[in-house]
Amino acid sequence: MKRLVFILGCWLGFAVIAPAQNTFQISFASEVDEFINNSMVDEEGNIVLVGKKGFTMEDMNALILKISPDGTLQSKRMEREDTVSIFNEVLLLENGYYFACGTFSAGGGFYHMDRYWVVIFNENLEVVEEHNYKLKPPYQKYGEYNRAILNKNGEVAVVATNERMVNNHLRGDFIMFLFNQQGDSLSSVQYENWPSAQANSFDSIPGTDSLMMIGRGVINSGQESLNFMDLEMNITSSVNISDAFSASNSYSKGNWLNNDEFLMSCNRIIDEDKYREYLFSVFRVNTNGDFLQELRLDRPDTLEYSCPFTNLVVAPDSLIYIGGFQSYNDFSSTPSYCIIYLIDKDLNLIGRRDFGGDANYELMGIEATPDNGCFAYALQTNIHDRWYYERDVVMWKFIREDFEIITRLTDQPAMALNNKAWPNPADDVLHISLDGLPQNSDFRLQIYNTAGQKYFDKGLTATAKSVQCQIGVLPAGTYVYQLQTAAGQVGSGTFVKR
């Protein structure tokens, strides 16, 4: 088996104080199937990804990749005779090493992954510690959902699953582990769940000794819930959130606004008059499960999903990236686009980037980088015939200038009728008149393309005669802008970005 790595582009720039900003696209590809389960970024800006490589359930091996800030790729496949394995999660330790956890089976195949596996790598992807823990009856297999954090005591806290046979079907239960940073097991707590356990995200609650896991299977109905735990990994309470706005597959980690409120992304299904709209949203939520504010991210008449793994990350300057992808529900024939939105903590949409579109992509996760940029990884599905397909890993690094539309209020006199935009067409700078808006009134400026995709949605105050927008990040095309107040729409128009 051969491995091909394509470096498709790399542009380097330098700043006096800030980290170097790099943009690249690379591919990790071979004749067999690759899959990435999770990722992290270390203090030097390297991205570490873990998953598996191997086409069948009998030749699957755990995989770890490391991408440097300039796009250089390192990889290590954990090949061992008569053993199948997978990594599900990776975590940065205090000494700079990488804590990878997953499962393996010595000869039993994918459906008998009976060893929980911890491997600690140094910066060169060399193994420095390795431990495994055998599954206890009546369980047959460790599951694929793992979430890990360092708690306030410096211990590695892990939410995992294991599976047992119920009515001829495997059903997953939660098992919670505590490890020290050398990979030694300190304790475990087992929970039986219904109908099946799935952890979507796991985090410490700031200013407290509590942990919060968002997922399914803790409450009796099996619906999505906020689940609160103590430092010994005992679940102390749960709040059902699945009934609010049809929330599902919710994700939040490190996005706390205070000790009680956080940002959470989730997939949604909205029943319209004659059809169902698939989209994802970002919510401001509190620990009581109250949904306080929503930013809806969608394009009408398409299927859009958030990344199944890390999809909401905070950059060093506190702006937030949200990752997802667009599907037409026919992955075998239709190329799909990946999408990354840029928002602030007030849920203003201040930019987006569409990429892909030349193949069948599923964006799996994103990471914020130390230079305020964003790293993204997707699976590219290659269809060989109706019975056989395999996936490659494609990765992109973007810088902030690829996303952000910057606005400022200006007293430049209007050059056209009320609520018109100039110059039109525009290259980099667009002015929109605010004539007709009362002085100091609050309004929202929204920008869409003609397909209904939203690129900008921000609250502003009319302290000047016009708003100036830096639109260089917009793809060439025709756009619609709207000015909205609490009383309704007060102006709209179109402009062309050259």
Secondary structure in CASP SS format (residue, H / E / C, confidence):
PFRMAT SS
TARGET T0000
AUTHOR 0000-0000-0000
METHOD secondary structure of the structure
MODEL  1
M C 1.00
K C 1.00
R E 1.00
L E 1.00
V E 1.00
F E 1.00
I E 1.00
L E 1.00
G E 1.00
C E 1.00
W E 1.00
L E 1.00
G E 1.00
F C 1.00
A C 1.00
V C 1.00
I C 1.00
A C 1.00
P C 1.00
A C 1.00
Q E 1.00
N E 1.00
T E 1.00
F E 1.00
Q E 1.00
I E 1.00
S E 1.00
F E 1.00
A E 1.00
S E 1.00
E C 1.00
V C 1.00
D C 1.00
E E 1.00
F E 1.00
I E 1.00
N E 1.00
N E 1.00
S E 1.00
M E 1.00
V E 1.00
D C 1.00
E C 1.00
E C 1.00
G C 1.00
N C 1.00
I E 1.00
V E 1.00
L E 1.00
V E 1.00
G E 1.00
K E 1.00
K E 1.00
G C 1.00
F C 1.00
T C 1.00
M C 1.00
E C 1.00
D C 1.00
M C 1.00
N E 1.00
A E 1.00
L E 1.00
I E 1.00
L E 1.00
K E 1.00
I E 1.00
S C 1.00
P C 1.00
D C 1.00
G C 1.00
T C 1.00
L E 1.00
Q E 1.00
S E 1.00
K E 1.00
R E 1.00
M C 1.00
E C 1.00
R C 1.00
E C 1.00
D C 1.00
T E 1.00
V E 1.00
S E 1.00
I E 1.00
F E 1.00
N E 1.00
E E 1.00
V E 1.00
L E 1.00
L E 1.00
L C 1.00
E C 1.00
N C 1.00
G C 1.00
Y C 1.00
Y E 1.00
F E 1.00
A E 1.00
C E 1.00
G E 1.00
T E 1.00
F E 1.00
S E 1.00
A E 1.00
G C 1.00
G C 1.00
G C 1.00
F H 1.00
Y H 1.00
H H 1.00
M C 1.00
D C 1.00
R E 1.00
Y E 1.00
W E 1.00
V E 1.00
V E 1.00
I E 1.00
F E 1.00
N C 1.00
E C 1.00
N C 1.00
L C 1.00
E C 1.00
V E 1.00
V E 1.00
E E 1.00
E E 1.00
H E 1.00
N E 1.00
Y E 1.00
K E 1.00
L C 1.00
K C 1.00
P C 1.00
P C 1.00
Y C 1.00
Q C 1.00
K E 1.00
Y E 1.00
G C 1.00
E C 1.00
Y C 1.00
N C 1.00
R E 1.00
A E 1.00
I E 1.00
L E 1.00
N C 1.00
K C 1.00
N C 1.00
G C 1.00
E C 1.00
V E 1.00
A E 1.00
V E 1.00
V E 1.00
A E 1.00
T E 1.00
N E 1.00
E E 1.00
R E 1.00
M E 1.00
V E 1.00
N C 1.00
N C 1.00
H E 1.00
L E 1.00
R E 1.00
G E 1.00
D E 1.00
F E 1.00
I E 1.00
M E 1.00
F E 1.00
L E 1.00
F E 1.00
N C 1.00
Q C 1.00
Q C 1.00
G C 1.00
D C 1.00
S E 1.00
L E 1.00
S E 1.00
S E 1.00
V E 1.00
Q E 1.00
Y E 1.00
E C 1.00
N C 1.00
W C 1.00
P C 1.00
S C 1.00
A C 1.00
Q E 1.00
A E 1.00
N E 1.00
S E 1.00
F E 1.00
D E 1.00
S E 1.00
I C 1.00
P C 1.00
G C 1.00
T C 1.00
D C 1.00
S C 1.00
L E 1.00
M E 1.00
M E 1.00
I E 1.00
G E 1.00
R E 1.00
G C 1.00
V C 1.00
I C 1.00
N C 1.00
S C 1.00
G C 1.00
Q C 1.00
E E 1.00
S E 1.00
L E 1.00
N E 1.00
F E 1.00
M E 1.00
D C 1.00
L C 1.00
E C 1.00
M C 1.00
N C 1.00
I E 1.00
T E 1.00
S E 1.00
S E 1.00
V E 1.00
N E 1.00
I C 1.00
S C 1.00
D C 1.00
A H 1.00
F H 1.00
S H 1.00
A C 1.00
S E 1.00
N E 1.00
S E 1.00
Y E 1.00
S C 1.00
K C 1.00
G C 1.00
N C 1.00
W E 1.00
L C 1.00
N C 1.00
N C 1.00
D C 1.00
E E 1.00
F E 1.00
L E 1.00
M E 1.00
S E 1.00
C E 1.00
N E 1.00
R E 1.00
I E 1.00
I E 1.00
D E 1.00
E C 1.00
D C 1.00
K C 1.00
Y C 1.00
R E 1.00
E E 1.00
Y E 1.00
L E 1.00
F E 1.00
S E 1.00
V E 1.00
F E 1.00
R E 1.00
V E 1.00
N E 1.00
T C 1.00
N C 1.00
G C 1.00
D C 1.00
F E 1.00
L E 1.00
Q E 1.00
E E 1.00
L E 1.00
R E 1.00
L E 1.00
D C 1.00
R C 1.00
P C 1.00
D C 1.00
T C 1.00
L E 1.00
E E 1.00
Y E 1.00
S E 1.00
C C 1.00
P C 1.00
F C 1.00
T C 1.00
N C 1.00
L E 1.00
V E 1.00
V E 1.00
A C 1.00
P C 1.00
D C 1.00
S C 1.00
L C 1.00
I E 1.00
Y E 1.00
I E 1.00
G E 1.00
G E 1.00
F E 1.00
Q E 1.00
S E 1.00
Y C 1.00
N C 1.00
D C 1.00
F C 1.00
S C 1.00
S C 1.00
T C 1.00
P C 1.00
S C 1.00
Y E 1.00
C E 1.00
I E 1.00
I E 1.00
Y E 1.00
L E 1.00
I E 1.00
D C 1.00
K C 1.00
D C 1.00
L C 1.00
N C 1.00
L E 1.00
I E 1.00
G E 1.00
R E 1.00
R E 1.00
D E 1.00
F E 1.00
G E 1.00
G C 1.00
D C 1.00
A C 1.00
N E 1.00
Y E 1.00
E E 1.00
L E 1.00
M E 1.00
G E 1.00
I E 1.00
E E 1.00
A E 1.00
T C 1.00
P C 1.00
D C 1.00
N C 1.00
G C 1.00
C E 1.00
F E 1.00
A E 1.00
Y E 1.00
A E 1.00
L E 1.00
Q E 1.00
T E 1.00
N E 1.00
I E 1.00
H E 1.00
D E 1.00
R C 1.00
W C 1.00
Y E 1.00
Y E 1.00
E E 1.00
R E 1.00
D E 1.00
V E 1.00
V E 1.00
M E 1.00
W E 1.00
K E 1.00
F E 1.00
I C 1.00
R H 1.00
E H 1.00
D H 1.00
F C 1.00
E E 1.00
I C 1.00
I E 1.00
T E 1.00
R E 1.00
L E 1.00
T E 1.00
D C 1.00
Q C 1.00
P C 1.00
A C 1.00
M C 1.00
A C 1.00
L C 1.00
N C 1.00
N C 1.00
K C 1.00
A E 1.00
W E 1.00
P C 1.00
N C 1.00
P C 1.00
A E 1.00
D C 1.00
D C 1.00
V E 1.00
L E 1.00
H E 1.00
I E 1.00
S E 1.00
L C 1.00
D C 1.00
G C 1.00
L C 1.00
P C 1.00
Q C 1.00
N C 1.00
S C 1.00
D E 1.00
F E 1.00
R E 1.00
L E 1.00
Q E 1.00
I E 1.00
Y E 1.00
N E 1.00
T C 1.00
A C 1.00
G C 1.00
Q C 1.00
K E 1.00
Y E 1.00
F E 1.00
D E 1.00
K E 1.00
G E 1.00
L E 1.00
T E 1.00
A C 1.00
T C 1.00
A C 1.00
K C 1.00
S E 1.00
V E 1.00
Q E 1.00
C E 1.00
Q E 1.00
I C 1.00
G C 1.00
V C 1.00
L C 1.00
P C 1.00
A C 1.00
G E 1.00
T E 1.00
Y E 1.00
V E 1.00
Y E 1.00
Q E 1.00
L E 1.00
Q E 1.00
T E 1.00
A C 1.00
A C 1.00
G E 1.00
Q E 1.00
V E 1.00
G E 1.00
S E 1.00
G E 1.00
T E 1.00
F E 1.00
V E 1.00
K E 1.00
R C 1.00
END
